[in-house]
């Protein structure tokens, strides 16, 4: 990239950031220089998935607090945020509830435990079960101290109560409430490598892989591979990565990543006023919008394994009847999603034509070009926009007299120098989407007022969202930003590529491999999970 | 006969009070407090003073100063439009106005974090914010930790979307950066937290249960201690906090013998259900009433002396159907002119505050009521709905903290640090707290005009 262009790009953003910077990443920078956080919690979803994997479906799992998305993702949140006192109690209550359900249900306990006790204090049966459960729960074999501790707990209780299952119940409660279950530990091997890093142990790597690709703990196959140290060898690692990617669980795992990245939790809560349009389900429409985007992503990444950048220019999408109504497309029968291609003259292209983006960035009754522009900056370009300063009236001037377009009313943002620094970076992008209303439906005019869909991205003009899509597909920031987000999500660590040269190099390397693969996310997943940055810690 | 003797004769040791909790009739064993008072009703029989409680009650998006701040100062102030719902408890209410948050400013609708820490907000990255230090409620909780089974209680009604990212936008109480004390949003869970240990065991199984729980906890602590070796300071701190949580549970189990209250019946199942989600009505007011009663019980049974009660999250995004379409935060920005819908919402919040005040007032304690022995700060995350801001920060004080806080007056400042108010209330519990906050927010004194000097 020519130096001049780089300067032009960084200056306005720099001015915007300086205006409103809080004390600036102090917490994260501190942890980056002092070593990465080694301890992170399982996210609530991972926690549930692990319990389901170990004990089977149909468990009633008590509430656990969701981690706030500090750092953008549940995984980064889980590595930053400490467990509160109440949270500790929740884990204990949850462990107790799970242990009770599993071990008082006759059918389930025989399946899970796998042996029939001869007496109340049946050491061999208890011992075998605790070994197996311990390995699954702690994601590594128990050492002899641990085995003893939990076995003693089980057998002493069994004796006191004259009840084998009560003994196991107490031991299971203790196991599931132990920090070794709740937290993921990534210390690395003792040997320091020349580059100043430590390679993750096989068990740690198995865990990291499984949490990233399947959003759950490592299965027996992966744990066995770790036992044989197969993951230390690049070919072995690659083999297991491919096995994980081939499973339907990988689709679910990646769905979780994109749902968090594109903030689908807000989309899911979108509802529709009954009188506006005969959609089948007023309350479920948000989930339907989310599903369209998820299917499109899944198709690109797993089915077609094609260039990710097409997702900004494509006319392909998946619609069901309700979505087709919103897009005024040919009505598709039923609630099932089918793949369709929008007509050539459709104003929608790719992800930015989806209702999930258009409605997800709107208020219930009106659009917000500022929020749409901000979403694109932050989510696609990794350029965060700080919040407005305090004691400032951020409301638009009221509509009075002659009909003004939203563009004209937003002029206020850009006339005031204080506001302009940041708003010039986002409003011209968001305003281009004004022909899509707050529900993502197309409109020629805003009431009586004609709509101008032209915009500008860092000085480069475009005539419509279609053209913006083409610009984004060609913008080098987009693939780099995706890699950055993937890496942060995968490791639970906010990438410090702006301050730290290791991270900078890791990101550059990943992005370069992404490019060489033809920008295929499936290839990027392999590249990421076999990279040094993923297999090592500092 | 003196009033206290009459008062005392009503409270037999085993007297049961018939009440209604969440719509179902319950029988509550009266707290020991009533029965063990000395003749004057102001202290325990052994001479220890009645406990004073500290609480924070939170609503979102601020007030309209022209309809909130009373025109008169001192005891002769008159109720204003947005305070009308609180008229029935006016003599227990002090209005504090004219103070500013020591706030550099960003981001908007996060004044709660500044108010609770008297320090700037900490940015984890450019869009995620948390508290820089432990909040004032936890400063009190730490000092009083040995006195009660629970250090503190955090209750929330609205569990919906937060306005921005980071713990500062979800919760008011923090132990430190990225270490929030999350609210409990389920009545059943609050109940279990308060009474679970007591209610669960019958006489026979109790000892066995305690022993078993202790061994489980021992196993967990051993595991945590092993993990702790060789970790960096940040990780160690987080594991340490987890360990502290375990120790706190241990303490509650071993305290069982000193139980003060018999447990009431648990709340009805339909209050447990799905989260409040977007709509505050119809379940919100019912949940609020039940939570208020549970909190009143918890305080009167001396299960804790410190609480945070978040009616709605900072920058609240609830929708209130009876007032109008749209999420509250959006209405605050979009409603033109005088914003009658916003005012109606603020009054709804004040009605919900009244519910708590009345629940506390209904419990006799000493010469007065439980409310008298509380010092509760009711405040918000910004000054006004439209512009947010941090000047002339809206604060109410309920209760008089056992005579240490002035009640029933309007105190108006001249731009000084608003955080003096929570500091005064915190110290009124007896906690020392020699200093509070940092930087330009650093305080060593509370608000003298609010303190009686008792």
Interface residues (C-beta under 8 A of the other chain):
Chain A: X17 X20 X21 X22 X23 X24 X25 X26 X27 X28 X30 X31 X34 X35 X37 X38 X39 X63 X65 X68 X69 X70 X71 X72 X80 X81 X82 X83 X84 X85 X86 X87 X88 X89 X92 X93 X146 X149 X150 X153 X156 X157 X160 X161 X170 X173 X174 X177 X178 X179 X180 X183 X185 X187 X265 X266 X269 X271 X363 X364 X365 X366 X378 X384 X385 X386 X387 X388 X389 X390 X391 X392 X393 X394 X395 X398 X494
Chain B: X103 X105 X106 X107 X108 X120 X121 X122 X123 X124 X125 X126 X127 X128 X129 X130 X151 X154 X161 X162 X164 X165 X166 X167 X170 X175 X176 X177 X178 X179 X180 X181 X182 X184 X186 X189 X192 X193 X208 X212 X215 X216 X219 X220 X222 X223 X224 X227 X230 X231 X232 X233 X234 X235 X237 X238 X239 X241 X242 X244 X245 X246 X248 X249 X277 X278 X325 X326 X327 X330 X333 X334 X336 X386 X387 X388 X389 X390 X391
